[in-house]
Amino acid sequence: MKVSVVICTYAMERYDVFSECVDSVLDQTHEPLEVVIVVDGNEPVFDRVCDDYGDLDDVVIRCNEENQGISYSRTRGAEIATGDVVAFIDDDAVAEPDWVAELVRAYDETDAIAVGGHAKPDWVAQKPDFFPEEFYWLVGCDERGMGEHMEELRNTYGSNISFRRDVFLSVGGYDENTGRKGDKHIQAHEAPVCIRMADKYGKGVIYNTNAVVNHKLFEYRGDFRWLVFRSFWQGYSKRIMDLLLPEAKDDKNEYLRRLLLEFVPDRVTDLVRRPSAPKVEQLLAIFVFTGAVGLGYLYGLFEVDRAELIASRDAVGTE
């Protein structure tokens, strides 16, 4: 089974991290393997990538004419790819040597049409004491309660996910209205494509925890204010998701139920039995981050619906 790994990048200031990512993919134990690098509209970065990797066999390099965002770039990479499976990894993640082999093993042993793996946090700076594992999803890593080994999930995260290429393209790839693009804050671009896939094929993503990538977490990702800001915009993104894909609501409701009825009581019990300052900080952070997500959702509810009302009013006024 040929696998094409798509890596999208943009910024020169993180080129060394991107190079480490590419090198980890080139060192995979699985063959045949193709690496597709998409540079998102940055010519100096494209030139450097060509200098460093352009002479290697089975490395394909493309550059968007302008900055189009991560969702566009990943879909373009899948269109360029020639593998049976297309796998995605963030440019600030480093794959374990058997990452692709483990993804392929799940395809070989099951009837999977999509396989994801474990996005493991790799703290470049020291992990802050206040940051609870229940909210690792804020930084693109697997959170507490994500799922069991080889369980079928709705989706895993973009730093560690793969699809049968024909399936991915048949549902239109990533939605260009989601994902990182400049200052745009709409997140969670894996969910729409996976929901469309489930609707069409009746299957989700097999979660192989043995397929590991180490997602680098730089110092700013441990900043409390940044995480609150991130929580807010994740809530906003969830409101957009509800408009685009109403069937996505159940997944969020189940997570919130487990958080409040299972994880928080567990933490309170543990805190009473073995008190510590970090445990208190993490418990408080859970409520702060949950509140910020809720505020972001309400903001999206107001802003999006208000925009729709204004558009409707303007349309009536021109008739």
N, C-alpha and C positions, 0 to 999 in steps of 0.2 A: 504494500500500500504506500503510494507516494504521498508525502505530506508537504504542503507549502506553508511556511510560517511567515505571516505578514507582520512587519514592524514599521510603525509610522513614527516619524520624528519631525521636529521643526526647529528647535532652539539650539543655537551654537553653544550657549553657556552650559548646556548639559550634554555636550557631545561625548565627553569621556564616559559618562554613565550609559549613554546610548551604545557606545562601542563595546562596553562590557556586556550589554544585553546581546548584541549581534554575535560577539565571540562565543557566548554561552550557547547560542543556537547552533552555530557552526560546529561546536564540539559535541553535538548530540550523538548518541550511540545508534540511533535509527537511520537506516537508509532504505529507499532513496528519499532525499530531503532537498527541498528548494527554499531559498530565503528570498522573500519579496520585500524590498525596502521602499517605502513611499515617503518622500520628503514633501512636506506640506507648504509648498510655495516659497521656499527659502533657497535661493540659488547658491549662496556661499556654502551652506550646509550640503546641498546636493553635490557641488564640486568636490568637497572634501570626502564625502561618502564614495564618490566615483574613484577618487585617488586611492582610498583605503581598501575598497572592496570590489571595484569595477572589473578587475582581472580574474576574479575567482569564478570557477565553474558553479553553475546552479545558484548564482546570486543575480537577481534582477532588480534594477534600480530605476525608479521613476520619480519625477518631480511635478507636482501640480503647478499650473500656471500662476495660481494665486492661492492664498490661504483659504482652504475650504472646510477645515475642521476634521476631527478625528473620525466621525462617522462616514463622511464622504471618502476619506483616505483609506479606511479599512475596506469599504466596499470596492473601491477601485483596485486595491491590492488583491482582493479575491477574484475580481474579473481578470486580472493579469495572470494570476496563478494558474498552474497546470496540474496541481496535485489532486488526488481523490478527496483529500481532506485539507481544509484550510484552518490553520491554528493562529490565534492572535495572542500577542504578548505586549505589554506596555514597554516603552523604551527606557523606563527606569526600573525594570525588573530583570532578574538574572535567573535563567532556567537551570534546574538540576540536570546532570548529563542524561538521565533516563526519562526526562519529561515527555518528549515526543513518543518514545517507546511505550510509556505507560498509557498515553492517550490512545495509541494504536491498539494496545492490548485490550482496552475496553471495547473498541470497535470490533475486534476479532472475536471476542468472547460473548458479545451481546448483539442485539439488533439495533444498536444505538445509531441515531442520526446526528447526535451532538454529544460531545464529551467535554467536561470541564475538570479542572483540578484544584489543588489547594494553593491559594494565594497567601503565602506566609509572610508576616511582617518582618522586615529587616531594618531595624532602627539604626540609621546612620548616626544620629545623636541618641542620647539616653532616652528610653521610653519614660514619659511623664507618669508619675505615680497616680495621677487622677484619672487616667484614660482607661475606661472599662472595656473589656473584650466584647461586650454586647454591641459596642458601637465601632468595631473595627471596619465595618462596611463604609464608614465615612471616609476612610483612607484607602478603599479598594482592596481590603484584605478580608479573609473569612472571619466572620463574627462567631461568637458563642451560639451554638444551636443551629449553625448553617445547614447541617445535614450529616447523614451517616455515609460511610464508605460504600460506593456503588449505588447509592440511592438516586432516584430520578427526581431532579429539582426543576423548578421553572427555568432558572438560569443560574449560572455562576458568574464571576466577574470578568471584566474585559482583559485583565492582566493574565488570565488563564482560562481560555475557552476555545473550543474548536467545533467545526461543523463539517458534515459532508458537503463538499463544495456545491454540488448541484442543488442540494436542499437549501443551502444558504442563499444562493442566487435566485432560486425559484420563489422565495418569499420577499425578494426585493432588497436583501441585505439590510444594513443599518439605516435607520430613519435619519436623514440629514438634519431634521429639526431638533435632534437630541445630540448629546455628547459635547465635548469641549470644542469651542470655536471662539477665539479671542476672549471677550468679556462675557460671553453668553453663559448663563448659569444653569441651563437645563441639563440634568444629569441622567444617569441610568439608561444608557442607550442599549444595553444588552436585553432588557426586558421586552421592548417592542418586537424585536426580531424573533425572540424565543416564543412570545405569545402567538405571533403569526405562524410560526412553525408548528406549535402545538395545535392551533386551530386547523391547519391544513393536513398535518400528518398524525396528530393524536399522540405525540411523544414530546418529552421534555429533554433535559440535559442530564446525562449520567455523570455523577460526581465521584471521580476517582481521586481519592485523597493521596494516592501514591504518586500522582503527577504533580510535581511541586515546582513552583517558581517563587523566588524570594523577591518580594516587592519592596524596593528601597523607600524608606520613610525618612525624609529629611527634617531638619529641626523645625521648620515652619509648620509641619503637619502635627507637631505636638504642642503647638501654641493654643491655649484655651480659647482665645478670641477667634482665631481662625476656625477652630472646630465648631464653635457656636455659629459663626457665619456660614460654614459649610452645612451645618444642620438645617439652618433656615432655608437655604437654597435647595437642599434635598427635599424639604417639605413642599416648596414651590414646585419642584420637578414632579413630585408625586401628584399634585393637583393637575398638572399638564397631562400626566400619564392617565389619570382618571378620565379626562376628556377624550384622549386619543384611543384609549383601550380600557373601557369600564370594567372588563373582566380582571384587571390587575388589582382591584380593590381587595379581594379576598386574601391575597398573599400578605398585604400590609396589615390587615386586621388580625391575621393569625400571629404575625410577629409581635404586634403590640400586646396581644393577649398573653403570649408566652413571657414577654418582658415583664409585664405587670403582675401576672399571676404565678409565675414560676421563678424567673431569674431574680427579681427584686426580693421576694420573700426568702429565697435561698441566701441572698446577700445579707439580709437583715439578721437571719438566724446565725450566719457565720460571724457577723459583726458582734453579736451579743456574746457568743461563745469565745471568740478570740479577737478582742478589739484592737484596732490599729488605725492610725491617721490615714494611710492610703485607702483603706476600706471605706472610711467615711467619705473621703474625697470622691471615690469612684461612685458611691451610691448617690451623692449629690449631683455628680456630673450626669448620671443617667437621667435624672429628673430635668436638669437644665437642657440637655441635648434633646430630650423628648419634647420639652416645651418649645424649643426653638423650631423643631420640625413642625409642630402644630401651628405655630405662628406663621411659618412659611407657607403651609398649606392654606391657612386662612387668607394670607396675602394673595396667593394665587387665585383663590376662590373669588376674591373681590376684584383684583386687577383683570383677570381674564374675562370674567363675566361682565365687568364694566366696559371693557373694550368691545365685547360683542354687542352690548346694548348701544354703545355709541355708534358702531358700524350700522346697526339696524336703524337707529334714529336718523343717521345721515342718509341711508338709502331711501327711507320714507320721505325725507325732506326734498329729495331730488325728483320724486315722482310727480 
